[in-house]
Every structure is written in structure tokens, then in C-alpha cells.
């Protein structure tokens, strides 16, 4: 994957308090940002994931601010009960959203969530809990089924992106898609597997996500 050329982006490391813990992230602000997207990584990943960093850079190129987060502290990352604690991860996404709403640079921007794997379930639960605060959700190879009973409560326009050869996850996404009641779309990338390593696959994910967020988050 070729890294996009981006100019005029201010980047800074941030620390956000959530339930007595500190979650760390990287906030990137392109000049004149039209919205802000918070990334919720999947299990075993973090804000330095090359896949999510690539997608974030494409979003920045499209004029969207991004916040890549480590939703778990270092001592929590190997605790499987924490990795799959969707309610906990969703709470921390909400804390990040509240933090963004209190920052001068991002206070007026519409919010989106980009979730991968288990992070997609957390993003959808967070969107269901605060429908007025979330303008869009995108799931990449996600587990929206982990949002369970929260799915029908999501009001934010939601895009589910799945690799065509990721057969089990395709089926889970189809089932979740049927439970969503919001403006929704399911995109299956032909020939792609779970992490979209195939040539052009991640570029297609980034293109789809960028278009969705631009449509949903950019002021009319």
C-alpha cells in the first residue's frame, strides 16, 4: 500500500482519563478539518497498527481529523477478559468522544467511529449509548455481532466492510446488518481476507471509509 501524501496536518500525542485509567492516542488535525474519526482497534492491536494508520492517513487527506487510540493500558492488553469486554471498550470510546468535545480544535466537529475486529462491536455500542453525539460508524473486518442488543439502537449511518474470503465474519456481518435499523450498507471486498493484506484490498477499505465519513460528517 502506498502512503498518501498529506500536507498541513498537525499531530500530537494525547492522554485521556477514563474510569481511573489513562488511554493514550495520536490526534491528527488537517487544516480545516470537516469532522473527526476515532479509531477503535481490534484485539492484539493498537494505535501503531499499520493498517489503521494507513486508513487514518487517507481520511486526513480527505480533510478529516483522526484519533488513533490504545483502548487498553499496557498492563491490560494481555488480559483476554479486558480485550473482549465490549462494554468497557465502549465506555472508553465515549470518554474519548467527550474529551474531543472539550478540545478547542475538535469541539465543533461531527464525530465518527472506525472500528476493526472487536473494536467494531465497541464502536457500535458507544454509538447506541450516545446517538446524538455520533454521526457515522465504519467497521473494517469487524465483529458487529458483539454489539448484540445494542444493534437496533444505533442511529448513526453504519458501513460494514468485510473481506469476501473472510467467510465466518461475512456471515456475522450479514446477520448484524439485518438487525441494524439505521441507514446502513454492507460492502464485501472480493478476494480479501480478514486483515485485507491482498494487493489493493486495504486501499479499497480506505476509499469506502473515506467516502462514507465525508458524506455523513461533512456539514451540508
C-alpha positions in Angstrom: 0.0 0.0 0.0 1.3 3.4 -0.9 1.2 6.1 1.8 -0.8 9.1 0.7 0.8 12.5 0.6 -0.6 14.8 3.2 0.2 18.4 3.9 -0.7 20.7 6.7 -1.5 18.1 9.3 -0.8 18.9 13.0 -0.2 15.7 15.1 0.1 15.4 18.8 0.1 12.6 21.4 -2.8 12.8 23.9 -3.7 11.2 27.2 -7.4 10.7 28.2 -8.7 9.7 31.6 -11.4 7.0 31.5 -12.7 5.3 34.7 -9.5 5.9 36.6 -7.3 4.7 33.8 -5.4 6.6 31.2 -5.8 5.8 27.5 -3.3 7.2 25.0 -3.7 8.2 21.5 -2.5 10.2 18.5 -4.6 13.1 17.3 -4.0 14.3 13.8 -5.6 17.5 12.6 -5.6 18.5 8.9 -6.1 22.2 8.2 -9.9 23.0 8.1 -11.0 19.5 9.2 -14.6 18.7 8.4 -15.1 16.0 11.0 -13.2 13.8 13.4 -12.9 10.0 13.4 -12.0 7.9 16.5 -10.3 4.5 15.7 -11.2 1.5 17.9 -8.6 -1.2 17.3 -9.2 -4.9 17.5 -7.7 -7.4 19.9 -3.9 -7.6 19.8 -3.6 -4.2 18.0 -3.2 -0.6 18.9 -2.7 2.9 17.6 0.5 1.9 15.8 -1.3 -0.7 13.6 0.0 -0.1 10.1 -3.4 -0.9 8.7 -5.3 1.7 10.7 -2.5 4.2 10.3 -2.9 3.9 6.6 -6.7 4.3 6.7 -6.2 7.3 9.0 -3.8 9.0 6.6 -6.3 8.5 3.8 -9.0 10.1 5.9 -6.7 13.0 6.8 -6.1 13.5 3.1 -9.8 13.8 2.7 -10.0 16.5 5.3 -10.9 14.5 8.4 -9.2 14.7 11.7 -8.3 11.3 13.3 -7.7 10.0 16.8 -6.0 6.6 17.0 -6.3 5.1 20.5 -4.9 2.4 22.6 -8.2 1.5 24.4 -6.3 -0.7 27.0 -3.4 0.3 29.1 -0.2 -1.8 28.7 -0.9 -4.0 31.8 -4.4 -4.7 30.5 -3.5 -5.6 26.9 -2.8 -9.3 27.6 -5.9 -9.8 29.7 -8.4 -11.6 27.4 -11.3 -10.7 29.7 -10.5 -7.0 29.0 -9.8 -7.5 25.3 -13.3 -8.8 24.8 -15.0 -6.6 27.3 -17.1 -4.7 24.8 -18.9 -2.6 27.4 -15.5 -1.4 28.8 -14.1 -0.6 25.4 -17.3 1.3 24.5 -17.1 3.3 27.7 -13.5 4.3 26.8 -14.6 5.4 23.3 -17.2 7.5 25.0 -14.6 9.1 27.2 -12.5 9.9 24.1 -15.6 11.4 22.4 -16.2 13.6 25.5 -12.6 14.6 25.5 -12.7 15.7 21.9 -15.9 17.7 22.6 -13.9 19.6 25.2 -11.0 20.5 22.9 -11.0 23.8 21.1 -9.7 22.2 17.8 -12.4 19.5 17.7 -15.3 20.8 19.7 -17.4 21.7 16.7 -16.6 18.7 14.5 -19.1 15.8 13.8 -17.8 12.5 15.3 -17.3 9.2 13.6 -16.1 5.8 14.8 -13.9 3.5 12.8 -13.8 0.0 14.4 -11.8 -3.1 13.5 -12.5 -6.6 14.7 -13.7 -6.4 18.4 -13.4 -2.6 18.1 -16.3 -2.5 15.7 -18.6 -4.0 18.4 -17.4 -1.4 20.9 -17.9 1.4 18.4 -21.5 0.3 17.8 -22.3 0.0 21.5 -20.8 3.5 22.0 -22.9 4.9 19.1 -26.0 3.3 20.6 -25.4 4.8 24.0 -25.0 8.4 22.7 -26.9 8.6 19.4 -26.9 12.4 19.4 -23.1 12.6 19.5 -22.2 10.2 16.7 -22.5 11.0 13.0 -21.2 7.8 11.4 -19.7 4.3 12.1 -17.5 2.2 9.8 -16.5 -1.4 10.6 -13.4 -3.0 8.9 -13.4 -6.8 9.2 -15.4 -6.2 12.3 -17.4 -8.1 14.8 -20.6 -6.1 14.9 -22.4 -9.1 16.4 -20.6 -8.4 19.6 -22.7 -5.3 20.0 -25.6 -7.7 20.5 -28.8 -6.0 21.7 -27.4 -2.5 21.0 -27.5 -3.0 17.3 -31.2 -1.9 16.8 -30.5 1.2 18.9 -27.8 2.5 16.6 -29.0 5.6 14.7 -25.7 6.7 13.1 -25.3 5.7 9.4 -23.2 2.5 9.5 -21.0 0.9 6.9 -19.8 -2.7 7.3 -16.8 -3.6 5.2 -15.8 -7.3 5.1 -13.3 -9.4 3.0 -15.1 -11.7 0.6 -12.9 -14.7 1.7 -13.4 -14.0 5.4 -16.3 -16.3 5.3 -17.3 -16.6 9.0 -17.0 -12.8 9.5 -19.1 -12.2 6.3 -21.9 -14.2 7.8 -21.7 -12.5 11.2 -21.8 -9.1 9.4 -24.8 -10.2 7.3 -26.7 -11.1 10.5 -25.7 -7.9 12.2 -26.7 -5.9 9.1 -30.3 -7.3 9.3 -30.5 -6.2 13.0 -29.4 -2.6 12.3 -32.3 -0.2 11.8 -30.3 2.8 10.7 -29.0 4.0 7.3 -26.7 1.1 6.6 -24.6 -0.5 3.9 -22.6 -3.8 3.7 -19.6 -3.8 1.3 -17.8 -7.1 0.6 -14.3 -6.7 -0.9 -13.8 -9.6 -3.3 -10.9 -11.9 -2.7 -9.9 -10.2 0.6 -9.2 -12.0 3.9 -9.6 -10.8 7.4 -6.7 -8.2 7.6 -7.1 -7.1 3.9 -3.4 -7.9 3.1 -4.1 -8.6 -0.6 -3.0 -6.0 -3.2 -5.5 -3.2 -3.4 -7.7 -4.5 -0.6 -6.8 -2.1 2.1 -6.9 0.8 -0.4 -10.5 -0.2 -1.2 -11.3 -0.2 2.5 -9.8 3.3 2.9 -11.7 4.6 -0.2 -15.1 3.2 1.1 -14.5 4.6 4.6 -13.4 8.0 3.4 -16.5 8.3 1.2 -18.8 7.3 4.0 -17.3 9.6 6.5 -17.2 12.5 4.1 -20.9 12.1 3.3 -22.0 11.7 6.9 -19.7 14.0 8.8 -19.2 17.0 6.4 -21.5 19.9 7.1 -24.1 20.5 4.3 
